Amino acid sequence: MENFERISAACLLAALLAVAAPLAFLASPPADTVLILNAQLADGTEAPFSEGALRIRGNRISSIGKLSPAPGERVIDAHGLVLAPGFIDIHNHSLEGLEGDPLAETQIAQGITTAVEGPDGESPWPIAAWIAARKKNPAALNLAVFAGHATIRKQVMGEDYKRIASEAEIEKMAELAWQAMNEGAIGLSSGLEYEVGSYSNTAELVAMARSVSEHGGIYSTHIRDEADKSFEALLEEIAIADQAHIPVDHSHIKLGTVGVWGKAYEYIRVIDEARSRGVDFMADCYPYEAWHSDIKVIVPDKQYQNPASVEKAIADLGGADRLIITDFKPHPSYAGHSLADLAKAAKLSAVEMYIRIIREGDAANTEADVIGHSMIESDVKAFYQQSWLMVASDGGIGMEHPRGAGTFPRVLGRLVREKHWLTLPEALRKMTSLPAARLGWTDRGVLREGGYADLVLFDPLTVADRSTFEKPQELPVGIEKVFVEGQLVWDSGKATGARPGVVITH
Ligand SMILES: [Zn+2]
């Protein structure tokens, strides 16, 4: 009897479920779905927006189109807002910041859902250990990592790096680059204007890039010169891409000295010519006319205490008032002042002041960090209007340049809405599907059923950066919600505390 009852009850339930299967599904929506309604859907390509809905299930986009909520389903009304794929920052400096700030508010507040670390030739090492540590202590956003050329060079040459490497050393470097790819790096980065990388020759870079290319990786490069020798440096980069058959991301493309100002279209012509013969070239660019680096980077011949070299360097920048110290351990009070002002206060010439800062830095085994206001808007604009140009911040957690907290909203607010340099779909493509394509990712950077639910919901009428050179950490406005792997990480001006970020490995 008891058994019979149980069976009949089970049969009845089964029959009910069969009849009402769709209803039963609706009656108890899985707890892991979210429906975003009435959004302007920006799919990450340049296609016009369409109004519609998107459902997130778990860490994926489960459906897109005309959707209605299931009873009890969590619904977000996105009326008036744009829903786009999360922004992929292909050149991000948050390696150190992530340790103490895994919520990465300054990054997710901009809509960045994936940050690529280890650019400019410097990466964690070994790559596998870093990836394991990040998985143990996840961040709010996804991460990926380059293997650094300088990092590998130092592994092989130790402190004896101020020379051309031997063939055996180059072979070892290529081997380590291969190893880094096996461990999950997504490519090789170089910083050829910096101390360790600058001593390498083209053959060394080709050998390492080839090793990475055979592994399906890309080459991200801060080229040898962004000043008077910008064109030679570009040609070397193209030669490396050509000989190693590797897709290239030219980091933070710029023309940073008086001698090359206004030459963006000539630069673009060289790039387009290379692209037309099959060189797989893309570039990224931050939307500012000022760069941030160390004080030695402005003297290309490395004669930091030679008055003639320093004088030329300062003139090439456009003058000592365009160089602002942002950090100097021996004299913290220098921060925020221009080289011109500091020289005046010390009753020195700008050249003498520069040399003093170099000497004091060397004595303390440190270097001053500086911001150089040495690009011009028409060049930045010309680069931004190229189809192969991606938006990347070259910023990161705790950065003293406003690009660290402002890059992506600045492009959407200032360059799109105010200056009309590009359309909103064009700008979004540069932040989403284009970097995804550069990285060979097909399931991020686009709104696609089955793709990962990395999403940004923003107000196109108000989105704007607020970080400035005085207050570089000010958070932007207009980025309403950010989802990483299907989880809400940024909501109405605050981090939610969720840390669903994964490490995307090769
Ligand atoms: Zn760089």
Boltz pocket constraint, residues with backbone or C-beta under 6 A from the ligand:
constraints:
  - pocket:
      binder: B
      contacts: [[A, 120], [A, 191], [A, 222], [A, 251], [A, 252], [A, 394]]
      max_distance: 6.0
